[in-house]
Amino acid sequence: MWVVSGSGCRWLGAGGALAVTVGGYAAGALPALGGGPLWGPRSSGTEVLGAVLALLGLTVLVAAWWRYGVLLARGAAGGVPGTLAAWGAPLLLAPPLHSADVYSYVAQGAMVLEGYDVYGAGPSVLGPGDLGADAAASVGGNWTDTPAPYGPAFLLLAEAAVRLTGGSVVPAVLLLRLLAVAAVALIAWAVRGFGEDRGDGSDGALWLAVLNPLLLVHVVGGVHNDGLMAGLMLAGVLLAVRGRWAWGSVLVGCAVMVKSPAAVALLFIGVLVARRAGGGARGVAKGLVLPGAIAGAVAAGASLLAGTGFGWLGTQSVAGAIHTPLSLTSDLGLALGSLVADDPGPVKAVVQRAGLLAAAVVVAVLAWRAYRGRIDPVLGLGYSLVALVALSPMVQPWYLLWGTVVVAAVAWHSRAGQVLAVLSAALVYETQPSGHTPWYGFVLAGLVLALGALWLRRDPWPPATGAAAGPGSGGGARTGVPA
C-alpha cells in the first residue's frame, strides 16, 4: 500500500532523475566524436551498468510521478513547480538521453551556417573541415541522409547555437537544452494561464503536462524540439481563448515553423474566431481564413529570414519513409503488404495515406463539434492531436506530448487525462537511454499498460466539476467566446 506523501514523492522522484542522469553518462546517446572525457564512449560493461541504473532511476521517477498524481487528484498534495525544479535539475547537465536527434539539430544548424541546402540533403554532406562535423558523425543512421523536416524558425535557432559554440558538440547540445527548458517554462505558463481563466487549480494540470516523465526524459533529457512546438502552440491557443486570436495565430505560426503538426491548432483558433463573430457563413469564413492567413504570413517571413527558402514544404513526408513500430498504420500496411505482394511498400503507403485521411476526418468532426458548442475547442484540439499521432505513418513516444499538454491544460482530472497519464508512463520505457528500441522496452511498456488498466478500473477519476466542467469535455468550458 502506498504511504508516500507529496513531499516524499518530490524527493523520491528527484533521486530517480539523478539516477537517470548518472546512468546516462555511461549509457546515454553519447556522441561518436567530440564528447570529451565526460561524454566519451564507455566500455561495454560500464554501459550495461549505466543502462541498469538509468532504468531503475526511470522506474522510481515514474512511480513517484504516478503516486503524486493520485495525491493531487485527491487534493492531498501541491507544490508542483517546486517538484518540477527538483526533478528537472539533475537532467540539465546530462548527455542526450533516449534519442540522438539533438545531433541532427546541431548538424542541420551547421548546414545552414555553411551554406548547404538543408532541405535537399542530410547531415552526411558535412565534411571534416565543416562546423558541426562531429555532430554529423553522431547522427542516427536513418537520419544521416535525410533532409530536415523542421521549419526554418527552428533551423535559425539551431544555426545560432552552432554559431555561438563554434559547432562543438557538448556546448551546442547544452545550449539547445536551455531552449528546451525555456519551452517547458512556456508550457507551464500556458497551462497555469488556462487554470487561472477557469477558476480551478492548475497543479494537477502541471503534473500531467510538464512533470510528466515522458516530457522530462524526452524534452529536457532528449532535447526534442517537440517541446518548443507544443509551448508556442499552447501559448497561442491561450491568447486566442482570451480574445487575442491574431497574436495567438502568430505564435501558432511560429510553432508551425518548428514542426508542422501545430497547424491543427489554427483550425480550432478558427472555431473560436467564428463563434466570437456570431457564427453563420460570415463567421465561419472569417474563422477559416484569417488565422491561417496570419500564420501563413509568419511562415513566409520565417522562410525568407532564414534564407532556407520554402523547401520545408517538400520535406514534411520524409519521416514517413522511416518505419517506427509505434505507428499502427505502418505496421498494418507492412503486414498486409507482406501477405498480398512481394513488395509491401505500395500497400503500406496506401494504408498510411488512409490513416492520415482518417485523422483528417476525426479532426474535422471534432472541430465541428467544438463550433456547435458540444465540446470545449481546446479539448477538441487535444483530442485531434492525439488522433493525429495515433494514425500517423511515423510515431515516436514523445509525440504523445503534442496532445497531452493540451488535454492537461483543460481536463487533466478526467478519464482522458488518466488514460494519457498511463500511456505516458508506458511509452517512456520504449527507448533505451542510448536511443535504441530493444524488445524488452516493449515488454516493460506492456507491463505498465497492464498496471495502468487495473488502476483505471479500480480508481477512475471523475470529470472535474463546477468552474472546471464543460459540455461533453471532462474539462473546462470557458473559451473566451459566447457559447
Buried (B, 14 or more C-beta within 10 A) or exposed (E): EEEBBBEBBBBBBBBBBBBBBBBBBBBBBBBBBBBEEEBBEBEEEEBEBBBBBBBBBBBBBBBBBBBBBBBBBEEEBBBBBEBBEBBBBBBBEBBBBBBBBBBBBBBBBBBBBBEBBBBBBBBBBBEEEBBBBBBBBBBBEBBBEBBBBBBBBBBBBBBBBBBEBEBBBBBBBBBBBEBBBEBBBBBBBBBBBBBEBBEBBBBBBBBBBBBBBBBBBBBBBBBBBBBBBBBBBBBBBBBBBBBBBBBBBBBBBBBBBBBBBBBBBBBBBBBBBBBBBEBEEEBBEBBBEBBBEBBBEBBEBBBEEBEBBEBBEEBBEBBBEBBBEBBBBBBBBBBBBEEEEEEBEEBBBBBBBBBBEBBBEBBEBBBEBBBEBEBBBBBBBBBBBBBBBBBBBBBBBBBBBBBBBBBBBBBBBBBBBBBBBBBBBBBBBBBBBBBBBEEEBBEBBEEBBEBBEEBBEEEEBEBBEEEBBBEBBBBBBBBBBEE
